[in-house]
């Protein structure tokens, strides 16, 4: 016989949720903030995504691989107001998430 039991929802707290923000400068340089820690292309160059991925993985309780998502994206310095379209945000967000998640795979 099967029965349904209520599950306790996971509570979001500082231990389970990390803010990952991205700001793209007018010159196209990427700055990522992970849990309020700044990571810039000027500082890390082409190792930026690996550095952020390593930081995210170090904060996780579980070693299980699961994707990382950008929680906030600012393109306003990169594009004029008339060009700020949702599709541009979504494409850039997907690109940044892909790069972060690919970098995470190097640690697995």
C-alpha positions in Angstrom: 0.0 0.0 0.0 1.3 3.4 -0.9 0.7 6.6 1.1 1.6 10.2 0.8 3.7 11.8 3.5 4.3 15.5 3.7 7.9 16.5 3.1 9.7 19.3 4.9 10.7 22.0 2.5 14.3 23.0 2.5 14.8 26.3 4.2 16.8 28.9 2.5 19.4 30.3 4.7 23.0 31.6 4.5 24.2 28.0 4.4 22.1 26.9 1.5 21.9 29.9 -0.8 24.7 32.0 -2.3 24.2 35.1 -4.3 26.1 35.0 -7.6 25.9 38.4 -9.3 27.5 39.5 -12.6 28.2 43.1 -13.8 29.4 43.7 -17.4 31.3 46.9 -17.8 30.9 49.3 -20.7 34.2 47.8 -22.1 32.7 44.3 -21.7 34.8 43.2 -18.7 33.0 40.7 -16.4 32.9 41.2 -12.6 31.4 38.4 -10.6 30.3 38.6 -7.0 29.9 35.4 -5.1 28.4 35.8 -1.6 29.5 39.5 -1.7 33.1 38.6 -2.6 34.4 40.3 -5.8 36.1 38.5 -8.7 37.2 40.5 -11.7 38.6 39.6 -15.1 41.3 42.2 -14.5 42.5 40.2 -11.4 42.0 36.6 -12.6 42.0 36.9 -16.4 40.9 33.7 -18.1 40.9 31.9 -14.8 37.9 34.0 -13.5 35.3 31.3 -13.9 37.5 28.6 -12.3 38.2 30.9 -9.3 34.5 31.6 -8.8 33.6 27.9 -9.3 36.2 26.8 -6.8 34.8 29.4 -4.3 31.2 28.2 -4.8 32.2 24.5 -4.4 34.2 25.3 -1.2 31.1 26.8 0.3 28.8 23.9 -0.5 28.0 21.3 2.2 27.6 18.6 -0.4 30.2 17.4 -2.9 27.4 16.4 -5.3 27.6 18.3 -8.5 24.6 20.5 -9.3 24.4 23.6 -11.4 25.1 27.2 -10.4 22.9 30.0 -11.4 23.4 33.8 -11.7 21.1 35.5 -9.3 21.6 39.1 -10.5 22.9 40.4 -13.8 23.6 44.1 -14.6 24.2 44.9 -18.3 23.2 48.6 -18.0 26.8 49.8 -18.3 27.2 47.7 -21.4 24.1 48.5 -23.4 22.2 51.8 -24.0 18.7 51.8 -22.4 17.0 51.3 -25.7 18.9 48.1 -26.2 18.2 46.5 -22.8 15.9 43.7 -23.9 15.0 40.7 -21.9 16.3 38.3 -24.6 19.8 39.9 -24.2 19.7 39.4 -20.5 18.7 35.8 -20.8 21.4 35.0 -23.4 24.1 36.6 -21.4 22.9 35.0 -18.2 22.9 31.6 -20.0 26.4 32.2 -21.3 27.8 33.1 -17.8 26.1 30.1 -16.2 27.4 27.8 -18.8 31.0 29.1 -18.3 30.7 28.8 -14.5 29.2 25.3 -14.7 31.9 24.2 -17.2 34.5 25.5 -14.8 32.9 23.5 -11.9 33.4 20.3 -13.9 37.1 20.8 -13.7 36.9 20.2 -10.0 34.8 17.0 -10.2 
